[in-house]
């Protein structure tokens, strides 16, 4: 049974005026993943505490266990979290299962307009059903898979000459996924500064979502679709299309020929470590890492460059990351939590969020004339957010993710079967999920 816990106390806060007038001082708990942006949010939130009189506590969980921990918290109706920065794929379950407070009336009463945010983040983080004006979150952290590369290595004359001799073109930012693979293969096993280096750090992790968040950057660009665009939940011929098979084969070849030894279970942290320690020329990762790259003494300060996921035969897309911030329906402090949402949505707070290393989704911030030059990676962030696609955001998200993790990892990393067999199996798995959900 879906229970609506949007209480009259919270409803009274919808028309609240200035910050701090809607509720007595409360201790709010905000739940999110444990990563660098969370540290920036702690710093940012000190201003909210000073302005509102509320105090902020934080529950941060490592990404590899974030979904298990927080989805269990929501599904059990737990009251640990007053505010949840939940992953983009959780929005369907958050809405349909009554975990998140619907925010439409609150937005209207406080002049918060979703047209003021990057459209992809509204669709990805806030809406359910998708492409309808029903909002269960405020876009909080824009993120997307992109690429970091050793610009200083690319610029070395001897390396440039060797690449030109081998491939007949200049060593530069790749214009296609095929060029990216060739660059990674070129660096694989090469000696630089007396050290053997490798081509690329890519996502291969099996336990949570890693290999899925990686392989989709190839699948999308070769023609994979989650469903028939004209017939929802019709999977056969789209998930396992000829292009999708080619995209999966591409990702396996990249893994087989251009990654460091021992990288069979890598995700965000392992890729960061490999790149910063000088093991790889290229790194696949979410954009959240770029401030840390720039600040790193080994790879920052102009030694690194950034580029969006390159196009493939079927177009140019990148896997959406990022999250929206929601008020948890089981909280007994919803009025104060709504105050935090109102405060966080302010343009001056969003500008400060970007300065601290958060990725604002507010158009007033990212469309400012000086934004693209504000950081070396700012333009790449803008370009990447314009090409995003996302995984299923269905309430059965976890049941859809698990078989994809298993089948993709078994093929790409373990070398079991063929790409066609892996995707055919995925069609069967997902069909069963949607049958159980009553959608087929």
N, C-alpha and C positions, 0 to 999 in steps of 0.2 A: 504494500500500500504506500502510495506517495503522500507524505504529510507536509502540509504548508505550515511552516513555523515562522512565517513573517508576522511577528507579533504587533499588537497595537502600540507597544512602546517604541518599536522601531519605526512604525508608520508615522508616529508623531514627530520623528526626527527628519522626515522627508522635507518638511517645510522650514527646517531650522535656518536661521540666518547666519550670523558670523560663527566662525570656528569657536567651539568652547561653550556655546550657549545651549546646546541641546541636551547635555547630560552632565551629571556630577562626575568628578574625576574618577577615572577607571584605570585599571591595569589591563591593557589589551595585549593579546598574544597574536603575533603574525607568524604564519607557518610558510616556509619556503625551502628551497634546496640550499645546501651548504656549498657556496661557491663565491667567487670574488664579488659579483654584483650584490650579494646579500650583505657583505661588509659595507659596501657603499650605501645601501639602504639604511643600515643602522646609523651611519653618520648623518644621512639626510633626515632621518626621523627625529633627531634631537631637536630640530626646529619645530616639529609638530608638538613634541612634549612641552617645549617652552611656551608655545602659543596657546595650546589647548588646556594644559593642566593635567592631561592624561599621561600615563607612563606606558612605555612600549617594552614588551618582552618578545623574544624571538625564539622560534623552534626551527632550527635549520638541520636538514637531514641530507646526507650525501646522495648524489644523483642515483647511484646504483641501487639504493634502497628507498628512495624518495617516494616512488609510486606505491610500493607495497605498504609503507608506513602510513602515508597520508590517505590513500584510498580506503585502507582499513579504518582509519579514524573517521572518515566521512561515512562509510557504510555502516558503522556501528553507532552513528549519531553522537559521537564524542564531542565534548565541549572544550577540548584543548585549544582549538584555534578559533579566534574571533574573526580573523582575516586570513584568507588563503590565497597565495599566489600559486595557483594550480596550473599544471601543464595544459597546453592548448588542446590536447586531445581529450581532456576531462570534461569539457564544457557540456557535452551532451548528457553525460551521466549526472553532472552537477545540477543541470536543469531538470531533467526528467525524474530524477530520484529525490528531488527536493532538498539537495545538499546546499545549494546556493540561493541566496535571496535574489529575486528578480528586481532589477534596478531601474526600470523604465520611469516609474513615478518619481523616484529620487532624482534621476537625471533631469527630468522635466522641471522639477521644483527648484533645482539649483543651477539651471542654465548650463548643464553639461551636455554637449552636443557630440554625438558620435561622428558627425561629419568633420569634426575638428581633428580626428585621428587618422593615421595612415589606414586606408581602406582594408588592406590585407590583414592588419592587426585586429580590426573590428570583426571581420568575418572569422578570423582564426581564433581569437581569444575571447570574444564577448557574446557572439550570437548563437542562439539555438531556438528553432532550427536554423541551419545556415541560410543566409541571404533573406532573413526575415528580421524586422526591427524588434526583436525580443532579446534583451540584454541581461546577462547574468554576471558580467565582469566589466571592469574598466581596463583597457589595454595598459599594461604595466611595464613590460620589458620586451621591446622588439628584438628578435634574434633570428638568425638564419645561418645555414651552413655556407661557409665560403672557404677560401684558400689563403694561406700564408706561404710566402716563399723567401728563400735566402737571396735577396736582391744583391747583396755583396758578392755572392758566388756567381750569380748570373753575369755580373759586370766584369769579372776577371778575364783579361784578354786571352789567356791560354785556354780557359774553359770555353770561351766563345768560339775560338778557332776550332777546337775539337768538335764542338757541336755542329758548327757550320760544315765541317768536313764530313761528318757522319750523316747529317740530315738535309743538308743543302739549303738551310734557312738560318736566320738569326735566332739565337737563344733569347727568347722574350716571353712575356706573359702569354700563355697558350690561348689560341683563338678557338679551340675546340677540345672536347674530351680526348680525342685521338692524339692531339698535340700534347696534352697534359700527360698522357700515358707514355709517350715517347720521351718527354723530358724526364719523367720519373725513371724510366728504364736507362736513360743516359747516365744519370747520377748513381744508379744502383751499383754498389761495389767500387765506386771511384775513390781514389785517394785525394784528400784535400787537407793540406797542412799536416801531412804525416798521419792522417787518420782515415780509416775506411768509413765512407758514408753511404747512405742508401737513398732511394728515390722519394718515397712518400709515406707519411703516417696516415692511415685511413681507419675508419671505424670497422671493427670486427667483433666487438663485445657481444656475448650471447645472453648473459643473465638478465639484463633489463631491456634496453631498447637500442643499443649501440649499432649493431650491424644493420638494422632496419633504417635508422637515421642516416647511415652512410650509403647503403645501396640505392636508396631512392633517388639520390642525386645523379645516378647513372640511369636508373629505370625510367624516370620521367622524361629524360632527354632522348631516349630511344623509342618512346611511344607507349610505355606502360600507362594504363588508366585503372583507377580503382573500380570503375563500373561503367556501364554504358551511359553516356551523357543523356540519352533520351529515355532510358529505362532504369531507374534506380535499383540497385542490388543485382542487376544482371552482370555477371562477372566473366563468364566464359568468353574468350575471344578478346578480352580487354586486359585482364590481369595477366593472362598467359599468351598475349599476342606475339606475333613474330618479332616485333620491335622490342617488346618486353624481354623476350628470351635473349635477344642480342645485347640488351643492356645488362642483363645479369651475367652473361658471358664476358662482357667487357670488365665488369667489376672483379670477376674471378681472375681474369688475366692480369689486371692491375695488382691484385693480391699475390698472384703466383710469381710475378716477375719484377716487382718494384717496391717492396716493403721491407722493413728491417726483419732480421731473424727473430723469432719469438714473439711476433706481434699478432698472435692468433686470437687474442681476447682484449683488444684495446678499445678504449673509448676516449672521452675528452681528456682526462688527466694524463693518461699514458701518452697521448699524442702531444700534449703540451710539453711533457718532460723530454720526449724524444727530440722535439724541435729545439727547445731551449738548450739542450745539451749538445747540439750540433750533429745529431745522428742523421738528419734527413734534410733534403733540399726543399720539400713541399710538405705542408700539413693541411689536411682536411680538419676543420673544426668549426664550431659555432662562433659567431662574431664576438661573443662576450669575452673571448680570450685576448682580443686585440689590444686593449689598454695595457694588459700585462706584458704582452710582447714588446710594445713600445718602451715600457719601463725597464725591461730586462737588460742588464749590462752586457750580456753575451750576444743578443740578437736584436736589441732595440736601437734607437738612435739613428735610424736610416739604414740599418743592415737588413731590414725586412721590408717586403712589399705585400700587397693584398690585392686579390682579384675575385670577382664573383665566380660561382660555379660555371664552367664553360658550356657552350651549347653542344648538343649532339645532333644526330640526323633528324630528330623530330621536334627540335626546338631547344630553348634555354630556360631551365627551371632550377630551383634550389629548394631544399627541404626547409620548411618553416620551423623555427624554434620559437622560443619566447612564451610569455604567459600573460594572463590577465589577473587582476586582483579582485577577489570576490569577498562578500560578507557571508560567513558560514551561518546557515539557517538554524543551527543548534546552539549558537552563542546566545547568552543572556545579556550581552553587551552590544547589541546590534546598533543602537543609537550612536554610541561612541565610535564603533567601527565605521559607520557611515560618515562620521565627521572626518575620519582619516581619509576615506575615499575622496571627499570633497576637497580636502587640503591637498592631497596628492595630485589632483587633476588641474591645479592652478598652473598657468603658463610659467610663472616665475619659479615654481617648484620643479616643474619638468625641465626647465633650462638648467637648474642646479643639479638635477638628476644626471643629465648628460655630462656636466662638468666633472662629476664625481666618478664617472665610469659606468653609469647606468645608461641603457639605450632607450631613450624616450621615443614613444610612438606618437607624440603630439605634433601635428603638422606645423604649428607655429614655431616649433623648435627645429625640425628637420628641413623645413622649407625656408628658414632664415637665410638671407644671401650669404652670410658668413659661415654657414654650417659645413659646407663641403670642404672648406679649408681649415676647419677648426681642429681636425686631427688627420693624420696621414691615411687613416682607414675610413674616414667619414663618407667619402664618395662611394667607396666599395659597399659600405653599408646601405646607402641609398639605392644603388644599382641592384643589390642583392634582394632587398625587400620588395623590389618591383617585379620579381620573377618567382615568387614563392608558391609552393604547393604544400599541402599537409597530409599527414596520415589520417585515417578514419578518426572522427570525433564522436562516434556513436557511443551510447551508454555501454555497449559491449566491447568498448575499446580494448580492455585487457585481454579478452578472449580472442580478439582479432590479432593483437600484437604477438602473443605467445607462439602461435604456429608460424608466423612469418619469421620470427627470430630463429626458430628451430630449423625451418626448411632452408632459409638463406644461409645460415651458418653451416649447416650440414653440407651444402653444395659448395659454397665459396671457400670455406676454410678446411673442412674435412674431406672435400673432394668426392662426396657421395653422389652418384647418379649424374643426371644431366640438368641443364638449366630448364629445359622444357618439362622434365619430370617434377622439378621443384615447384614450378609455377602451376602446373596442372594440379599438384597436390594442394597447393595453397587455395586454388579455386574450390576444391572439395571441402577444405577446412572452413573457409569463410562462408560457403554456402550452408554448411551445417549450422554455423553460428546464427546466420540470419533466419534460417528455418526455425531454430529454437526461439528466436526473438519474435517470431510471427510476422516477419517482413518478407517472407517468400512463401 
